[in-house]
Amino acid sequence: GIGMDTETVSYVLGLFVCYPLGMIMAQIPFGMARHLFSFILGAFLLQFTLGVQWIHQLISSLIAYAMIVILPRKTLKTVLPMFAMLYLTLGHLHRQYVNYLGWDLDFTGTQMVLTMKLYMIAYNLYDGELLAKGVDNRAAKKCQAFALKDSPNLLEFLGYTFCFSNLLAGPATEYA
């Protein structure tokens, strides 16, 4: 054998399959088809590499989306990152409890990338609101290129959070 367990082999294969998938995605026009492609392939990639643990990505993404829809932007910029970090921390603590000093490929790797994405989208939405109101805010102006005036719809959001090209190892990218 090559000295790698099946988890590692599936993860490495998952990383390599992103290259041809990226070439396919480049041919899909921007819009709902592209978001759907990103979401479905991201979910399949997670199922292939992590098994049923991909449900954590879906659950935390849906809770985050509910927060985006319901909470005021000023509250969202604090509550959403706190939720994301708490979910990630609890995942790490659980893994330490069930496999102390061991190594397992679990959902916390992709959850770290998701946590960064949720931080970014919360602040981008807040910056967009500040800029739309004409508030003189140096940080919002500095990040104006990424500021979001409107919330993404559910498919756009899932396409962003499940984007296969940076799902497994990052880097997290701004919502665009």
Secondary structure, DSSP 4 states (H G I P E B T S, - for coil): --S--HHHHHHHHHHHHHHHHHHHHHHSPTTHHHHHHHHHHHHHHHHHHHGGGGHHHHHHHHHHHHHHHHS-HHHHHHHHHHHHHHHHHHHHHHHHHHSTT-----THHHHHHHHHHHHHHHHHHHHHHHHHHT---HHHHHTGGG--SSPPPHHHHHHHHT-HHHHTT-------
